[in-house]
Amino acid sequence: MVSIQIIYPFLFWLALACFSGVSAQCPAITGIMINSCGGNTTEGQDEFFTFRNGANPLDLNTISVQFPAGGTFCNTGCGGNTWQLPNINTASTVANLSTGCPGLLLEPPGGIIPSNAWVMAFVGANPNFAYNFCGTCNTGPIYVIFTASNSTVGKFSNTQPRTLIINFGTGCIDSAYYDPGFFVPSNVDGNYVMYDPVTGLPTYSTQACPSCIPLPATLTQFQAVAPNNQVEISWQFDSELPIPHMLVVERSINGVDFSPVLSCQFNGAYAQTCVDAIQQSGLLYYRMRYQDATGAMVVSEIHKVRLAKFTDRSQRFFEVYPNPGADFLRIEYTGNDDTQAYASVEISDAMGRNIFSGFMHASLLVNTDSWSKGLYWIRFPEVSGEGKVWIKN
């Protein structure tokens, strides 16, 4: 191991930031240091990739990595291209020389990586560059693993598009594509790529190795539901990582054009719930945009919410779909409590003739296959409630 006198700061956690959620069953690649700090003569030791483990503990013996420019490494069937554990001297050096995270970078005990753990995998056995993580490891630990390779030749290409492929075992395989031509500037120390947790698309960045870069936020949960005629939106960020700089919840009626939900102002907390009491029927789309500490804008996945509701004065809410319908009509009901979840239903045609009478609890499915095309009225007699016109195809 080469002794390091000067500790150059570089925050590799940017590459760790993009993980789809703590409930993911399989591990996921989160970043790759394509062109490591420390110079080209030691790339085969100082390059690394990062991933976050899935919902189950992960045995290092099951991991097989196909490096884009450096062969396949595994503990069974790969010859001398194996993982090196224990590697106490190297792990201790990485942890202790990294002044920002003393003692928090550890080897997984017995080669078993805990569930949902962050992992940094060096492509060599003896990294020569001591990265300074600038005090952002939080409470740790971060698990560090190493290959048994002593080669100084890099295992990632700095000039050609390549793909990193990892078989984690137990049916979990992940791949990460990158094109070095997208780095600005390209082919310099500090070229790294991270992967969006929703789309899997890469983000390219270059940071001068002597400087710290801020750690981006990681969204672990975002959802929109409508239990009581109002849309409840909630989200949560990984509390081990920084909170975003800016956050906007957006709504769309067509899934393309989005505008901010003014009632969902960001309060700066890791977890938050807000309500969009929009008075509109039909399908609504919700997403969230937030700016992480690097200035990058991240867009969440889109959630769909259906609001086609009838409201009576007793605050009972009825949703009817499809509208227009063809073979069936579903009526769903939610009240303020379970005791209210009962209602009489009458459906009549445009001439006022009764077509259907029934009684529902929570939901009702009506077979309309034999009904004629036209307009139909839905009424709830016991509460003097009257619904909108339902159009039959």
C-alpha positions in Angstrom: 0.0 0.0 0.0 1.5 3.4 -1.0 1.7 5.8 1.9 -0.3 9.0 1.4 0.9 12.2 2.9 -1.7 14.6 1.4 -5.4 13.8 1.5 -7.2 15.1 -1.5 -10.9 15.7 -0.9 -13.4 14.1 -3.2 -17.0 13.2 -2.3 -17.8 10.0 -3.9 -21.3 9.9 -2.4 -22.7 11.8 -5.4 -22.4 8.5 -7.2 -24.3 6.8 -4.4 -27.3 9.1 -4.5 -29.5 7.5 -7.1 -31.3 4.6 -5.5 -34.8 3.6 -6.3 -36.0 3.0 -2.8 -35.2 1.2 0.5 -37.8 -1.4 -0.3 -36.1 -2.6 -3.6 -35.6 -6.3 -3.6 -32.5 -6.3 -5.8 -29.3 -4.3 -5.5 -28.9 -1.4 -7.9 -25.8 0.3 -9.4 -25.8 3.9 -8.3 -22.5 5.3 -9.8 -19.2 4.7 -11.5 -15.9 6.5 -11.1 -14.9 6.2 -14.8 -11.7 8.1 -14.5 -10.3 8.0 -11.0 -8.4 10.6 -9.1 -4.7 9.9 -8.6 -3.7 9.8 -12.2 -3.9 7.4 -15.1 -1.0 5.2 -13.8 -3.0 3.9 -10.9 -6.5 3.7 -12.4 -6.6 0.0 -12.0 -6.5 0.4 -8.3 -8.3 3.7 -7.7 -11.4 3.3 -9.9 -14.6 2.3 -8.1 -18.3 1.7 -8.6 -21.0 2.1 -6.0 -24.3 0.3 -5.4 -26.9 0.0 -2.7 -27.9 -3.5 -1.6 -31.5 -4.7 -1.8 -33.9 -6.0 0.8 -31.8 -9.1 1.7 -28.2 -9.6 3.0 -25.8 -10.1 0.1 -22.9 -12.6 0.2 -19.8 -11.4 -1.6 -19.3 -14.9 -2.9 -22.4 -14.6 -5.1 -21.4 -11.3 -6.8 -20.0 -11.5 -10.4 -18.9 -8.3 -12.0 -18.1 -8.0 -15.7 -16.0 -4.8 -16.0 -16.2 -3.0 -19.4 -12.5 -3.2 -20.0 -11.1 -5.6 -17.5 -12.6 -9.0 -17.4 -15.0 -10.7 -15.0 -14.4 -11.0 -11.3 -16.1 -13.5 -9.0 -15.1 -16.0 -6.3 -16.0 -19.1 -8.2 -15.0 -19.8 -11.8 -13.1 -16.6 -12.5 -9.5 -17.9 -11.9 -7.4 -15.3 -10.2 -10.0 -12.5 -10.8 -11.5 -12.8 -7.3 -12.7 -10.5 -4.5 -10.2 -9.9 -1.8 -11.5 -10.3 1.8 -10.3 -9.8 4.3 -8.2 -6.8 3.3 -7.8 -5.2 6.7 -4.8 -3.1 5.9 -6.4 -1.5 2.8 -9.8 -1.0 4.4 -8.3 0.5 7.5 -6.2 2.9 5.5 -9.1 4.0 3.4 -11.2 4.6 6.5 -8.6 6.3 8.6 -7.0 8.5 5.9 -10.4 9.7 4.9 -10.7 12.5 7.4 -14.3 13.2 6.6 -15.4 9.7 7.5 -13.0 8.3 10.1 -13.8 4.7 11.0 -17.1 4.6 9.0 -15.7 2.8 5.9 -15.6 -0.8 6.8 -15.4 -4.2 5.2 -18.6 -6.3 5.4 -18.1 -8.8 8.2 -17.5 -12.3 6.8 -18.1 -10.9 3.3 -21.9 -10.5 4.1 -23.3 -7.1 3.1 -26.3 -6.1 5.2 -29.6 -5.3 3.5 -30.1 -1.8 2.1 -26.4 -1.0 2.8 -24.3 1.4 0.7 -21.3 -0.2 -0.9 -18.2 1.1 -2.5 -16.3 -1.4 -4.7 -12.7 -0.7 -5.6 -11.6 -2.3 -8.9 -8.1 -3.1 -7.3 -6.7 -4.6 -4.2 -4.5 -1.6 -3.1 -6.0 1.8 -3.9 -3.3 4.5 -3.9 -5.5 7.5 -3.7 -7.1 8.5 -0.4 -10.4 10.2 -1.1 -11.7 12.7 1.4 -15.4 12.4 1.9 -15.8 15.7 3.5 -17.8 14.5 6.6 -20.8 13.3 4.7 -20.8 9.7 5.7 -23.3 10.5 8.5 -23.5 7.7 11.0 -22.3 5.0 8.5 -21.1 2.4 8.1 -20.3 2.4 4.4 -19.1 -1.1 3.3 -16.0 -1.2 1.1 -15.0 -4.2 -1.0 -12.0 -4.8 -3.2 -11.0 -7.1 -6.1 -7.8 -9.1 -5.7 -6.3 -7.4 -8.8 -2.9 -5.7 -8.6 -3.1 -4.4 -12.1 -2.7 -0.6 -12.6 -4.7 -0.8 -15.9 -8.2 0.7 -15.6 -11.2 -1.5 -15.9 -13.4 1.3 -17.3 -13.0 2.9 -20.7 -12.3 6.7 -20.7 -13.0 7.0 -24.5 -15.6 4.5 -25.6 -19.2 3.7 -24.6 -19.3 0.7 -22.4 -21.6 -1.2 -20.0 -20.9 -2.4 -16.5 -22.8 -5.7 -15.7 -23.2 -7.1 -12.3 -24.8 -10.4 -11.4 -25.6 -10.2 -7.7 -27.0 -13.8 -7.5 -30.5 -14.9 -6.5 -31.8 -13.7 -9.8 -30.7 -10.1 -9.5 -28.7 -8.6 -12.4 -28.1 -4.9 -13.0 -26.3 -3.1 -15.8 -25.1 0.5 -16.2 -24.3 2.0 -19.6 -22.1 5.1 -20.0 -20.6 7.1 -22.9 -17.5 9.0 -21.9 -18.1 11.5 -24.8 -20.8 13.2 -22.6 -18.3 14.3 -19.9 -17.4 18.0 -20.1 -14.4 18.1 -20.0 -13.9 14.4 -21.0 -11.0 12.0 -20.3 -9.9 13.8 -17.1 -9.6 12.7 -13.5 -12.9 13.0 -11.7 -15.2 11.9 -14.5 -18.0 10.0 -12.9 -21.5 9.0 -13.8 -24.6 8.4 -11.6 -28.0 6.8 -12.5 -31.5 8.2 -12.1 -33.6 6.0 -9.7 -36.7 6.2 -11.9 -35.5 6.2 -15.5 -32.1 4.6 -15.0 -30.6 7.3 -17.3 -27.0 8.4 -16.6 -25.9 11.9 -15.4 -22.4 12.8 -16.3 -20.2 15.2 -14.3 -16.6 16.2 -13.8 -15.2 17.5 -10.6 -11.7 18.6 -10.0 -10.3 16.0 -7.5 -9.0 18.5 -4.9 -12.4 20.0 -4.2 -15.5 18.7 -2.3 -18.7 18.5 -4.1 -22.1 18.5 -2.3 -24.1 15.4 -1.7 -27.4 15.1 -3.6 -30.7 14.0 -2.0 -32.2 10.6 -2.5 -36.0 10.2 -2.9 -37.1 6.9 -1.3 -40.9 7.2 -1.6 -43.4 9.3 -3.5 -47.1 8.6 -3.8 -50.5 10.2 -4.5 -53.8 8.6 -3.3 -57.4 9.8 -3.1 -59.2 8.1 -0.1 -61.8 10.9 0.6 -62.4 12.9 -2.5 -59.1 14.7 -2.0 -55.7 13.8 -3.2 -53.2 13.1 -0.5 -49.6 13.4 -1.6 -46.6 12.2 0.5 -42.9 11.8 0.0 -39.8 10.8 1.9 -36.1 11.3 1.4 -33.3 9.2 2.8 -32.5 10.8 6.2 -28.9 9.6 5.9 -28.4 12.1 3.1 -28.9 15.8 2.6 -32.4 17.3 2.1 -33.1 18.8 -1.4 -32.6 22.5 -2.0 -35.9 23.0 -3.8 -39.0 20.9 -4.2 -42.2 21.3 -6.3 -45.2 19.0 -6.5 -46.9 19.2 -9.9 -50.3 18.2 -11.3 -51.5 17.5 -14.8 -54.8 16.6 -16.4 -53.2 15.1 -19.5 -50.0 13.6 -18.2 -47.9 16.0 -20.3 -48.5 19.6 -19.1 -47.7 20.0 -15.4 -48.3 22.9 -13.1 -47.4 23.4 -9.3 -49.8 22.3 -6.6 -49.8 25.5 -4.5 -51.1 23.7 -1.3 -48.0 21.4 -1.3 -45.3 23.9 -0.2 -42.1 22.2 0.8 -41.4 22.6 4.6 -37.8 21.4 4.6 -38.5 18.0 6.3 -37.3 14.6 5.2 -40.9 13.3 5.2 -44.0 15.3 4.4 -47.7 14.9 3.5 -50.0 17.5 1.8 -53.5 17.6 0.4 -54.6 18.8 -3.0 -58.3 19.5 -2.6 -58.9 19.9 -6.3 -62.6 20.0 -7.4 -62.3 18.1 -10.7 -63.4 14.8 -12.0 -61.3 12.5 -14.2 -57.8 11.1 -14.2 -55.1 13.3 -12.7 -51.3 12.9 -12.8 -48.9 13.9 -10.1 -45.1 14.1 -10.0 -42.4 15.8 -8.0 -39.4 17.8 -9.1 -36.6 18.6 -6.7 -33.1 20.2 -6.9 -30.4 18.3 -5.2 -27.3 19.9 -3.7 -25.4 19.7 -7.0 -27.9 21.8 -8.7 -29.2 18.9 -10.8 -33.0 18.7 -11.3 -34.5 15.3 -10.5 -38.0 14.3 -11.6 -39.9 11.5 -9.8 -42.1 8.9 -11.4 -45.7 9.9 -12.3 -48.6 8.7 -10.1 -52.2 8.6 -11.5 -55.2 9.4 -9.4 -58.8 9.0 -10.6 -61.3 11.6 -9.3 -64.8 11.1 -10.7 -66.9 11.6 -7.6 -70.3 12.6 -6.5 -70.6 14.4 -3.2 -73.8 14.7 -1.0 -74.4 16.9 2.0 -73.5 14.0 4.3 -70.0 14.0 2.9 -70.3 10.7 1.2 -68.1 10.4 -1.8 -69.0 8.2 -4.8 -66.7 7.4 -7.7 -68.2 6.0 -10.9 -66.2 4.6 -13.8 -65.7 3.9 -16.6 -67.3 7.1 -18.0 -68.3 6.6 -20.7 -68.9 2.9 -20.1 -69.8 -0.1 -22.1 -70.2 -3.5 -20.4 -70.2 -2.6 -16.7 -70.4 0.3 -14.3 -68.5 0.4 -11.0 -69.6 2.6 -8.1 -67.1 3.1 -5.3 -67.9 4.8 -2.0 -65.9 6.2 0.9 -67.4 8.0 3.9 -65.9 9.6 7.0 -66.0 6.2 8.8 -66.9 2.6 8.1 -70.5 3.0 9.5 -71.3 5.4 6.7 -70.1 3.1 4.0 -73.7 1.9 3.0 -76.0 3.5 0.4 -79.0 2.8 -1.7 -78.5 3.2 -5.4 -81.0 4.0 -8.1 -80.2 4.4 -11.8 -82.6 5.8 -14.3 -82.5 6.6 -18.0 -83.1 10.0 -19.6 -86.8 9.4 -19.6 -86.9 8.9 -15.9 -87.5 5.1 -16.0 -85.9 3.1 -13.3 -83.2 0.8 -14.8 -81.5 -0.4 -11.6 -82.1 -0.4 -7.9 -79.6 -1.8 -5.4 -77.8 -1.5 -2.1 -74.0 -1.0 -1.8 -71.3 -1.2 0.8 -68.0 0.4 -0.3 -68.4 -0.7 -3.9 -70.9 -2.0 -6.4 -70.5 -3.6 -9.9 -73.5 -3.2 -12.2 -73.7 -5.2 -15.4 -74.7 -2.8 -18.2 -74.0 -5.0 -21.2 -77.7 -5.1 -22.3 -78.4 -1.4 -21.7 -79.2 0.9 -24.6 -76.9 3.8 -25.5 -77.9 7.0 -23.8 -77.7 9.1 -20.6 -78.3 7.7 -17.2 -78.8 9.3 -13.8 -77.4 7.9 -10.6 -79.2 8.7 -7.3 -78.7 7.9 -3.6 -82.3 8.3 -2.2 -81.5 7.9 1.5 -79.4 11.0 1.6 -81.2 12.9 -1.2 -78.0 12.8 -3.2 -77.9 12.9 -7.0 -75.0 12.1 -9.2 -73.9 13.3 -12.5 -75.0 11.9 -15.8 -73.2 8.7 -16.8 -72.9 8.2 -20.6 -73.3 4.7 -21.9 -71.4 3.7 -25.0 
